[in-house]
Amino acid sequence: MNKSGVKPAEGKLGVLTVGLGAVSTTFITGVLMTRKGLAKPVGSMTQYDIIRVGEGEDEKYLKYNQIVPLANLNDIVFGAWDVYPANAYESATNAEVLKEKDIEPVKDELVKIVPMKAAFDKNYAKRLEGNNVKDCKTRWDMVQELKKDIQNFKKANNCARVVVLWAASTEVYVPVDEKVHGTLAALEAAMKADDREHIAPSMCYAYAALTEGAPFIMGAPNTTVDIPAMWELAEKVKLPIAGKDFKTGQTLVKSGFAPILGVRCLGLSGWFSTNILGNRDGLVLDEPANFRTKEVSKLSTLESILVPEKQPDLYTDYYHKVRINYYPPRNDNKEGWDNIDIFGWMGYPMQIKINFLCRDSILAAPLCLDLVLLSDLAARAGRYGIQRFLSFFLKSPMHDYTKNEVPVNNLFEQYVMLKNAIREMGGYKADQRID
Ligand SMILES: NC(=O)c1ccc[n+]([C@@H]2O[C@H](COP(=O)([O-])OP(=O)(O)OC[C@H]3O[C@@H](n4cnc5c(N)ncnc54)[C@H](O)[C@@H]3O)[C@@H](O)[C@H]2O)c1
């Protein structure tokens, strides 16, 4: 135990990804290559960021693993579920994110990561045709099968701990229904009654993970753990949950750029964001019901940064539009355009254009690593329920909306929350100083 009571990161850490597509395989391959000293985990806060700790003469800047006991990359064992049977090597090759030279050196390890059968319902992602799917009669059966998978994986790989990370396709939009999602008892009853309308497969993964002692992270915008029933479960089993939706490209830019307008008191009349992408994620999001889930998540970013109630002259009725267009030639190399219509002194209009030629999975992979390592850390620190300090990594950060909590979307406020959580878990004092 360290001085603030965090348990050490002893033994193997199992990382089970739901989905073995572009993001997961880029994440896994990068970790394996880093372990061999053949790649650098660029973009990962846990591997690179330094934080100021201590006061006065004791003030110093340390890396995360010098402040808190993080799991070592060498101790990670990977496993996955997917609707398609391709192993991690085949899937990484098919995804065409990484070059052959960055995959081949870890081929032997990747080939061994063969996806377990998915808990899947085609109604939640119509464009997927894979047949590596569990044959479950009810949602409750799905939960039981997934629990067995986690137990078997843990045993077979001699893992001390497991974290489950959803990096699977975005499901169709499931609005929160108080009657089903409001309490744990109602959620369990709905699973047993096989209520397929309100219980998404992702909820079965989350329920199975938490009841098997594994923190659960939602990397897509799915409702899944963003419901009071799952918060209740996380509190009951005393495990952390985090979500939703990796904050990678356009929304990262938005949550970092919008504060510029806010702090300079410039007005906003409209923000139009559009992008083209051609990977399987783009294919799934081409389906309107799946895009709706993403749209809700992407739209939420500005509202808590540029708040009309606080600055009615500047931020009332700005028009915020988000578009994703499936365009196969670009594959994983997403291009995003932002057109921002602002106004200044005496209301005179101006425009800002941002054109981000990014790589979706290259941006998402370090977030996977950070979310996994920090969720595992939080569990060992005895933190449970919604982990708000992980908002930094997420497009649509979870918060208790039943208590009128407001999400924190401003990247720099999120960064302060992240640093302070690390400081506290390291036995140092939190503070608000900017550095
Ligand atoms: N890359 C980014 O920048 C980014 C940012 C935010 C969120 N995301 C989200 O991350 C997720 C993964 O993205 P990707 O590019 O890897 O997509 P992908 O399509 O390459 O991979 C997703 C995989 O999930 C599998 N899958 C779908 N439903 C499943 C289920 N119920 N159980 C098991 N497997 C299932 C699919 O078969 C597919 O192989 C998507 O939901 C995407 O919206 C990605």
The ligand as an SDF file (V2000), in Angstrom:
LIG
                    3D

 44 48  0  0  0  0  0  0  0  0999 V2000
  -11.5070    5.8070  -33.1690 N   0  0  0  0  0  0  0  0  0  0  0  0
  -12.0510    6.8560  -32.6270 C   0  0  0  0  0  0  0  0  0  0  0  0
  -11.5640    7.9600  -32.7770 O   0  0  0  0  0  0  0  0  0  0  0  0
  -13.2510    6.6840  -31.7640 C   0  0  0  0  0  0  0  0  0  0  0  0
  -13.6670    7.7670  -30.9960 C   0  0  0  0  0  0  0  0  0  0  0  0
  -14.7710    7.6320  -30.1720 C   0  0  0  0  0  0  0  0  0  0  0  0
  -15.4280    6.4290  -30.1210 C   0  0  0  0  0  0  0  0  0  0  0  0
  -15.0420    5.4000  -30.9020 N   0  0  0  0  0  0  0  0  0  0  0  0
  -15.8280    4.1910  -30.8370 C   0  0  0  0  0  0  0  0  0  0  0  0
  -15.0290    3.0620  -30.6290 O   0  0  0  0  0  0  0  0  0  0  0  0
  -15.7140    1.9350  -31.1370 C   0  0  0  0  0  0  0  0  0  0  0  0
  -14.7330    1.0850  -31.9310 C   0  0  0  0  0  0  0  0  0  0  0  0
  -14.2990    1.7660  -33.0950 O   0  0  0  0  0  0  0  0  0  0  0  0
  -13.5120    0.9650  -34.2290 P   0  0  0  0  0  0  0  0  0  0  0  0
  -13.0480    1.9650  -35.2190 O   0  0  0  0  0  0  0  0  0  0  0  0
  -12.5730    0.0300  -33.6260 O   0  0  0  0  0  0  0  0  0  0  0  0
  -14.7100    0.1370  -34.8830 O   0  0  0  0  0  0  0  0  0  0  0  0
  -14.5980   -1.2750  -35.6520 P   0  0  0  0  0  0  0  0  0  0  0  0
  -15.8690   -1.3820  -36.4150 O   0  0  0  0  0  0  0  0  0  0  0  0
  -13.3180   -1.3980  -36.3850 O   0  0  0  0  0  0  0  0  0  0  0  0
  -14.5590   -2.3400  -34.4680 O   0  0  0  0  0  0  0  0  0  0  0  0
  -15.6590   -2.6000  -33.6680 C   0  0  0  0  0  0  0  0  0  0  0  0
  -15.7810   -4.0970  -33.5370 C   0  0  0  0  0  0  0  0  0  0  0  0
  -16.7970   -4.3560  -32.5810 O   0  0  0  0  0  0  0  0  0  0  0  0
  -17.4200   -5.5680  -32.9510 C   0  0  0  0  0  0  0  0  0  0  0  0
  -18.7050   -5.6510  -32.2490 N   0  0  0  0  0  0  0  0  0  0  0  0
  -19.8480   -4.9880  -32.4880 C   0  0  0  0  0  0  0  0  0  0  0  0
  -20.7890   -5.3330  -31.5810 N   0  0  0  0  0  0  0  0  0  0  0  0
  -20.2170   -6.2190  -30.7430 C   0  0  0  0  0  0  0  0  0  0  0  0
  -20.6830   -6.9400  -29.6140 C   0  0  0  0  0  0  0  0  0  0  0  0
  -21.9300   -6.7980  -29.1650 N   0  0  0  0  0  0  0  0  0  0  0  0
  -19.8060   -7.7610  -28.9800 N   0  0  0  0  0  0  0  0  0  0  0  0
  -18.5340   -7.9230  -29.4380 C   0  0  0  0  0  0  0  0  0  0  0  0
  -18.0530   -7.2630  -30.5080 N   0  0  0  0  0  0  0  0  0  0  0  0
  -18.8810   -6.4290  -31.1580 C   0  0  0  0  0  0  0  0  0  0  0  0
  -17.5210   -5.4690  -34.4600 C   0  0  0  0  0  0  0  0  0  0  0  0
  -17.6710   -6.7310  -35.0500 O   0  0  0  0  0  0  0  0  0  0  0  0
  -16.1870   -4.8080  -34.8180 C   0  0  0  0  0  0  0  0  0  0  0  0
  -15.1860   -5.7440  -35.1670 O   0  0  0  0  0  0  0  0  0  0  0  0
  -16.8810    2.4720  -31.9670 C   0  0  0  0  0  0  0  0  0  0  0  0
  -18.0620    2.3730  -31.2230 O   0  0  0  0  0  0  0  0  0  0  0  0
  -16.5330    3.9000  -32.1570 C   0  0  0  0  0  0  0  0  0  0  0  0
  -17.6730    4.7350  -32.3220 O   0  0  0  0  0  0  0  0  0  0  0  0
  -13.9500    5.4860  -31.7170 C   0  0  0  0  0  0  0  0  0  0  0  0
  1  2  1  0
  2  3  2  0
  2  4  1  0
  4  5  1  0
  4 44  2  0
  5  6  2  0
  6  7  1  0
  7  8  2  0
  8  9  1  0
  8 44  1  0
  9 10  1  0
  9 42  1  0
 10 11  1  0
 11 12  1  0
 11 40  1  0
 12 13  1  0
 13 14  1  0
 14 15  2  0
 14 16  1  0
 14 17  1  0
 17 18  1  0
 18 19  2  0
 18 20  1  0
 18 21  1  0
 21 22  1  0
 22 23  1  0
 23 24  1  0
 23 38  1  0
 24 25  1  0
 25 26  1  0
 25 36  1  0
 26 27  1  0
 26 35  1  0
 27 28  2  0
 28 29  1  0
 29 30  1  0
 29 35  2  0
 30 31  1  0
 30 32  2  0
 32 33  1  0
 33 34  2  0
 34 35  1  0
 36 37  1  0
 36 38  1  0
 38 39  1  0
 40 41  1  0
 40 42  1  0
 42 43  1  0
M  CHG  2   8   1  16  -1
M  END
$$$$
